Amino acid sequence: MPADLVLRGTILTVDDRQPTAEALAVSDGRIVAVGARSDVEGWIGPGTEVRDVDGCVLPGLVEAHGHPLMEAIVLSDRMVDIRPVTLPEADDVVAAIRSEVADRGSDVAYLNGWDSLLQNGLPDPTLAWLDEIAPDTPLVIVHNSGHKAFFNSAAARRFNLTRDTPDPKGARFGRDADGELDGTAEETAAVLSLLAGVISPADYPAKLHAELRRLNAAGLTTCSEMAFDPVFRPVIGALRDDLTVRLRLYEISNAALHTDATPGDGDDLLRQVGIKIWVDGSPWIGNIALSFPYLDTDATRSIGIPPGSCGHANYTREQLTEIVHTYFPQGWPLACHVQGDAGVDTILDVYEEALRRWPRDDHRLRLEHVGAIRDEQLRRAHDLGVTCSLFVDQIHYWGDVIVDGLFGPERGNRWMPCGSALATGMRISLHNDPPVTPEEPLRNISVAATRTAPSGRVLGPEQRISVQQAIRAQTLDAAYQLFSDDVIGSLEVGKYADMVVLSADPRTVPPADIADLEVCETYLAGQRVYRKGA
C-alpha cells in the first residue's frame, strides 16, 4: 500500500545501524521505510503527501524530566510569571507582585519564579514584608526552583495553616523561634498545599492544550510528568484523544506509600511509568545534601545559607528505604531527585539494597539532576544499572553563580558532569525541568556540547560531549529512561513517526548556535501538530 507521507532531505535517524538517511515513508502513523531516496520511491502513490525538507529531520525530542500538568497552570493567566527569563530585574518583580495584589482583592494572588540569585536586589521575602505588601490579599510566591514558596498571613488563614499544622512527609513549613509560621514552605507537599484550588477543573483543559502547543513548538513529542498527582487522572483521561504529546507519568510517592495504579498502566500515548522521590531540594535555596559546605559569599547570604552549611536531605536513610522498599518489589521503576553528592551516596545505598533483595534485569532506576555527583558515584550507578538525567541547562542560567557564589571552581566547574557520565557507558538524558527553565531541548544540546556560562566562560571543558551524543541524550536515550525506546526515540522502521523538522542540520552549525535553530514542524505519529507561523 502507498505511504501516507514521504519526507525527503537530510534525516538524522539516531539509529546506529543507519545514522543518516535521505528519505522516510510513513503509513498509519508508523515508519515503513527509511534510507536512500531510491529505497522510498516505491512507497509513493497517488494519495501520498511528498515533502522535500530544506532543513533537517530528527526524531521527536523527548523531555525525560518535565512537569507539563503543573506547567499548564503555572504559565497560565492564573499565575503571574516572574521568572528571571521573563523579569530579570528585581524592581520589575516587586512591581508585578504589587500589581497582582491590587488586581486580586480578596482572591489569592499567585506568582511564580522568584530567584534572588539571578534577580539581584530582591528584598528578603520575610513574613513582615509579605504582610506589608499584601495586608489583606492572600499572597503566594513560588520560588523559581519550585522547592520553596513564600506566603503571607492572609494566605495562611485562607489555607488553614497554623503553628499546629504538621509538616508533610519530606517537606516542612518554616517556623520562627517561638514556633509560629514564618511564611515559608519547603518541598513538594508543602508547596502544593498552597496551590490547592488554584484553578477550576473546567478551566484546566484549555490550559493543558496551551501547554501542549508550547511543547510541540519546542520540537517535543514525548514528555514525562515527574510529579503526577492522581487527581489529574480523570482529566487527562478525558483529554487523551486530544493529546499532541505522549505523556509518561511518575506518581508522587505520597505519605500513605500507596498507589491505585500498576506499573505500565496505559498505552503508547499515555502511560504511568514510575514513582518519583525527592531525596533533597534545590541548590538555589540551600537544601541539597552535600559532603562539602557551601561557600560563604554574598550569594549564599542572600538566600539565607548559614556559613559552613552542607545543606540537608528531605528524608533519612530509613525513610528512603521505606519508600523504595514499598514500591520497588511491586515492579515500580523509581526516579529520585538528588542534587547533592551526600544524597547520591544515600540513595545508591538504598537502591543497591533493593536490587540485592529483589533482583530485576531491567529496572531502569533513575537519578534526577545530579549536579554535584562524583565520578566514582557515576561508576557505581552504572554498575548497578542506574541511569542519570542531567539538568545541564543550569549551566546556561546559573553557571557563574554556581562557581563564584555557591561552590567554587573545583566543584562548580564540573557541575552536571555529562562527560563523566557517558565515560562510564551510562545512557543519560538531558532535561529542562520546566517551568524552572523554559522548554528548550535545543539549548540543552548546545549547552552539553559547549558548557558555556552566561559570562562566556566554559565550565569544565572536559565534561563537554559531542553534538551527536547530546542529540541521543535528548531523543533515544531519554526515551529509554521512559521505557519507550521500543516505539520512539529514533527513526526506524516500525517505530512511530514522531519527528521534528529543524531549520538546519545541528551537526553543521557551531554548537553554540544550535540553541537558535528554528523548529519548523513537529509530527506525532505522522500527523503534523506544529508548523512555524501557523
Buried (B, 14 or more C-beta within 10 A) or exposed (E): EEBBBBBBBBBBBBBEEBEBBBBBBBBEBBBBBBBEEEBBBEBBEEEBEBBEBEBBBBBBBBBBBBBBBBBBBBBBEBBBBBBBBBBEEBEEBBEBBEEBBEEBEEEBBBBBBBBBBBBEEBEEBEBEBBBEBBEEBBBBBBBBBBBBBBBBBBBBEBBEBEEEBEBBBBBBBBBEEEEEBBBBBBBBBBBBBBBEEBBEEEBBBEBBBBBBBBBBBBBBBBBBBBBBBBEBBEEBEEBEEEBBBBBBBBBBBBEEEEBEBEBBBBEBBBBBBBBBBBBBBBBBBBBBBBBBBBBEBEBBEBBEBEEEBBBBBBBEEEBBBBBBBBBBEEEBBBBBBBBBBBBBBBBBBBBBBBBEEEEBEEBBBBBBBBBBBBBEBBBBBBEBBBBBBBBBBBBBBBBBBBBBBBBBEEBBBBBBBBBBBBBBEBBBBBBBBBBBBBBBBBBBBBBBBBBBBEEEEBBBEEBBBBBBBBBBBBBBBBBBBBBBBEBBBBBBBEBBBBBBBBBBBBBEBEBEEBBEBEBBBBBBBBBBBBBEEE
